[in-house]
């Protein structure tokens, strides 16, 4: 590994300008602006994942103060306030092999920029903590702050839990490095149960850092939790203060992408059901595609049809093939064209699905695929009228049943027309011509 990761003598830290830019995007996503003036400090502690013996962080003057994340809990909106967010140098990664009595350390990420977002104690249940973690994840992804890939540790959660019967917070525990929304929820549930049990027996809660055992679904003690004075904070002598200008913030504001809240509002205008809206917001490439169609003033009916395909047929393909949205050949103009073909009854819903699946594989335009697959519907009245005449002649009993008011028979006759046309006839037009020839 790099000698810089190990913090060897002579390896001096340098502030990455991109980290300041991304922190500014994060501040705007959190509903605030970065501080005009911020500084860096050294936080001293000794742990195997910290080879320098101190961590570069922002204790006295963090880059972000204030802000909030709006979450929806059981249909009610709630705000979780942000205390601060500070830039710091990431530590190494501790690896605990299952069934072994030792740990391994990966120092490759040591020293890379990390933004730690600290919330106020505004969450009062495991469910709220899970929803907050998910919304924060979406905000950081949409703002372009991070890929936030939980599997690779781009985003991790430290959960502080304290119980109290009064407004004064109780002694807290911190469960570190959770990497899924489910583990956030389960860790909070477990800690509430564990701490309740201790307090009921009259025992004290120990302020400590705990880990999460996913296999056992329980937390475990790692080390005692220090107070701020134990870290011996001091200004970092190698990194100068950061001053952010109004012009810099304006540049970032002007390039700020749409955030989840904006996307939700636009999607709800399409009258999609709530689960479809959340799927599109969760799957950012799909959500941004639909947002782009809305911004380009495509008709709502067309956009809604495309949105429904994305959350049903396309999502099913992704689940089955274990692919990502980025791997699919989704061309917005092609999806709009296919939706128009379906809306104009030039292709049936079954035919549209056939074309859509082929589009995902090949990236070819829908009309070309529809012609190759022979799934374009015939809407030529004279062609369908001739087929209708033959069907009525071959099925006199069904024709009489329709005349006698038997509605099921009309469905049978439409089916016969579809069969005769090898599925190409426009069924709406076929029914219209059947009724016309029967004098209804």
Buried (B, 14 or more C-beta within 10 A) or exposed (E): EEEBBBBEEEBEBEBEEEBBBBBBBBBBBBBBBBBEEBBBBBBBBEBEBBBBEBBBBBBEBBBBBBBBBBBEBEEEEBEBBBBBBBBBBBBBBBEEEEEEEEEEBEBEBBBEBBBBBEBEBBBEEBBBBBBBBBBBBBBBBBBBBBEBEBEEEBBBBBBBBBBEEEEEEBBBBBBBBBBBBEBBBBBBBBBBEBBEEEBEEEEEBEBBBBBBBEEEEBBEEBEEBBEEEEBEBEEBEEBEEBEBEEEBBEEBEEEBBBBBBEBBEBBEEBEBEEEBBBBBBBBBEBBBBBBEBBEEEBEBEBBBBBBBBBBEBBBEBBEEEEEEBEEBEBBBEBBBBBBBBBBEEBBBEEBBBBBBBBBBEEEBBBBBBBEEEEBBBBBEBEBBBEBBEEBBEEBEEBBEBBEEEEEEBBEBBBEBBBEBBEBBBBBEBBBBBBBEBBEE
